[in-house]
Amino acid sequence: MATALGLIGLLVVIVCVIALAAAVTWLVVKISPTTVGKKPAAKSGDS
């Protein structure tokens, strides 16, 4: 029984770590300045 509880606990920790990483990534994307529409124009080369 202790092994099953240990595996469940390990799964809970893994899910929490993944959720935390997703939340931090989402926050960074929302906080960081957006660069949409500010891409440099592609130069048309003659080569």
C-alpha positions, 0 to 999 in steps of 0.5 A: 500500500505504501508503494502505491501511495508513493507512486501517486505522490510522485505523479502529483509532484510531476503534475505540479511541476509541469503546471508550475512551468506552464504558469511561469511560461504563460506569465512570461509571454503575457508580461514580455513586450510583444513584437508582433508587427515589428518584424524586419522587412525581408530584403529581396536579394538579386542572387 
